[in-house]
Amino acid sequence: MQSSVVKPNQEQKATVAGEVIKRILCVSLMSCLLYRAFGAYQQSHDFGIVLLMASEVFTILLIVAARFPKTVTRSLYASAITVTTCFYFLAVELSDGVRIAPVALTLTLQLVGLGLQLYAKCHLGRRFGLLPANRGIVQSGPYGMVRHPIYLGYLMNHVGFLLMVWSPYNMVVYVVLHSLQFLRIFEEEKVLRTDPEYNEYAQGVRYRLIPCVV
């Protein structure tokens, strides 16, 4: 009888191949966003679009350079949430909206949100990834304030952008996006909670997203 057990080296090769394919797909879809954003910026010359894109460019670089995880979820549910929240931008209207807040407010929210994202991503370095996984526990910098500072940065950036390009349609897109982001956080913590180091860290940093709120 032929054994169905996959040898460790074969499993590792399959994992590497899967990671490479996922990274190529991510870069391709992110490139589509940049193409759309460039066209929208040519029409409106709104600096807020540039700020929205800056974070995605840095994300692409980190995805390509990320180390392979020690533990990663294989859940279809978690994968679906991750894909939806990562590629939400394919649904966002980048220019067909109305500014409903002063430029100073929208740009400040986007700049602070972008700065927080970059700061948190730099602290992660090659431990950054998309699917819920354990690539090593980070407790320094913004991770001493909340457990998921990157998502807080995205929230601030998106609120600023939404106030700049307001429409009921965009509002629905962002409400759905950040509702799914909460589910994504829970899925990530399911993986991380298997690590005693993370449990100890979570006891010291109580809030997941917004200090003193949630």
C-alpha positions in Angstrom: 0.0 0.0 0.0 1.3 3.4 -0.9 1.7 5.8 2.0 -0.1 9.1 2.0 2.2 10.7 4.5 4.0 13.8 3.1 7.7 13.8 3.8 8.9 16.9 5.7 11.0 18.2 2.8 8.1 17.8 0.4 5.8 19.7 2.8 8.4 22.4 3.2 8.6 22.7 -0.6 4.9 23.0 -0.9 4.8 25.7 1.8 7.5 27.7 0.1 5.7 27.4 -3.3 2.4 28.5 -1.7 4.1 31.5 -0.1 5.7 32.5 -3.4 2.4 32.3 -5.3 0.6 34.3 -2.6 3.2 37.0 -2.7 3.1 37.3 -6.4 -0.7 37.6 -6.3 -0.5 40.2 -3.6 2.0 42.3 -5.6 -0.1 42.0 -8.7 -3.3 43.2 -7.0 -1.5 46.0 -5.1 -0.1 47.1 -8.5 -3.6 47.4 -9.8 -4.4 49.7 -6.9 -1.4 51.9 -7.7 -2.5 52.1 -11.3 -6.0 53.2 -10.4 -4.6 55.7 -7.8 -2.3 57.2 -10.4 -5.2 57.8 -12.7 -7.3 59.3 -9.9 -4.5 61.6 -8.8 -4.0 62.8 -12.4 -7.7 63.9 -12.4 -8.0 65.4 -8.9 -4.3 66.2 -7.8 -5.4 65.4 -4.3 -2.5 64.7 -2.0 -4.8 62.4 0.1 -4.7 59.8 -2.6 -0.9 59.8 -2.4 -1.0 59.2 1.3 -3.4 56.3 0.9 -1.1 54.7 -1.6 2.1 55.2 0.3 1.1 52.7 2.9 0.2 50.1 0.3 3.6 50.5 -1.4 5.4 49.8 1.9 3.1 46.9 2.5 4.1 45.3 -0.8 7.8 45.6 0.1 7.2 43.9 3.5 5.1 41.1 1.9 7.9 40.3 -0.5 10.6 40.3 2.2 8.6 38.6 5.0 10.0 35.6 6.7 8.0 32.3 6.5 5.9 31.9 9.6 6.4 29.4 12.5 2.7 28.8 12.8 0.0 29.8 10.3 -3.7 29.2 10.1 -5.1 27.0 7.3 -8.7 28.1 8.0 -10.7 28.9 4.9 -12.7 31.4 7.0 -9.6 33.3 8.1 -8.2 33.2 4.6 -11.4 34.7 3.2 -11.4 37.5 5.8 -7.8 38.3 5.1 -8.2 38.4 1.3 -11.3 40.7 1.6 -9.6 43.1 4.0 -6.4 43.2 2.1 -7.9 43.9 -1.3 -10.8 46.1 -0.3 -9.3 48.9 -2.4 -10.5 47.2 -5.5 -14.0 48.4 -4.5 -13.3 51.9 -3.2 -14.1 54.9 -5.3 -10.9 57.0 -5.3 -12.2 60.2 -6.7 -16.0 60.2 -7.2 -16.9 61.7 -3.8 -17.4 64.9 -1.9 -15.1 66.5 0.7 -17.1 66.9 3.9 -14.3 68.1 6.3 -11.5 70.7 6.1 -8.3 69.7 4.3 -6.2 70.2 7.4 -8.3 67.6 9.3 -8.4 65.0 6.5 -4.7 65.2 5.8 -3.8 65.2 9.6 -5.8 62.0 10.1 -4.2 60.4 7.1 -0.6 61.5 8.0 -0.9 60.3 11.6 -2.5 57.1 10.5 0.2 56.5 7.9 2.9 57.3 10.4 1.5 54.9 12.9 1.3 52.1 10.2 4.9 52.6 9.1 6.2 52.8 12.6 4.4 49.6 13.6 5.4 47.8 10.4 9.0 48.8 10.9 8.9 47.3 14.3 7.6 44.1 12.8 10.1 44.1 9.9 10.2 40.7 8.3 7.7 39.4 10.8 5.0 41.2 8.9 2.5 39.0 7.0 -1.1 38.8 5.8 -2.6 35.5 7.0 -2.9 35.0 10.7 0.4 33.5 11.8 3.1 33.5 14.5 6.2 35.1 13.0 7.6 36.1 16.4 6.1 38.3 19.2 6.8 42.0 19.1 6.2 44.1 22.3 8.2 47.3 21.8 7.3 50.6 20.3 3.6 51.0 19.3 2.9 47.5 20.4 3.4 48.7 24.0 0.3 50.9 23.5 -2.1 48.5 21.7 -1.8 45.0 20.4 -2.7 45.8 16.8 -1.4 49.3 16.1 -1.3 48.7 12.3 -5.0 48.3 12.2 -5.4 51.5 14.3 -3.2 53.3 11.7 -5.4 52.0 8.9 -8.6 53.1 10.7 -7.2 56.7 11.1 -6.0 56.8 7.5 -9.3 55.5 6.1 -11.4 57.9 8.2 -9.4 60.8 6.8 -9.7 59.5 3.2 -13.5 58.9 3.7 -14.0 62.5 4.8 -12.1 63.6 1.7 -14.0 61.4 -0.8 -17.3 61.0 1.0 -20.1 59.0 -0.6 -22.7 56.5 0.8 -21.0 53.8 -1.3 -17.6 54.4 0.2 -19.1 54.6 3.7 -20.5 51.1 3.3 -17.2 49.8 1.9 -15.3 51.1 4.9 -17.9 50.0 7.5 -17.8 46.4 6.1 -14.0 46.6 5.9 -13.4 47.5 9.5 -16.0 45.1 10.7 -14.0 42.4 9.0 -10.8 43.8 10.4 -12.1 43.1 13.9 -12.8 39.5 12.9 -9.3 39.3 11.4 -7.9 40.5 14.7 -9.7 37.7 16.6 -8.4 35.1 14.0 -4.9 36.4 14.4 -5.1 36.1 18.2 -6.4 32.5 18.0 -3.0 31.6 16.5 -1.0 33.9 18.7 -2.7 32.7 21.9 -1.1 29.3 21.5 2.2 31.0 22.4 2.7 31.6 26.1 4.8 34.7 25.4 1.9 36.3 23.6 -0.5 35.5 26.5 1.9 37.2 28.9 2.2 40.2 26.6 -1.6 40.4 26.2 -2.0 40.6 30.0 0.2 43.7 30.1 -1.3 45.4 27.0 -5.0 45.0 27.5 -6.4 47.0 24.5 -6.4 45.5 21.0 -7.1 48.5 18.8 -7.9 51.8 20.6 -6.3 52.7 24.0 -8.8 52.7 26.8 -11.6 51.8 24.5 -11.3 48.3 22.9 
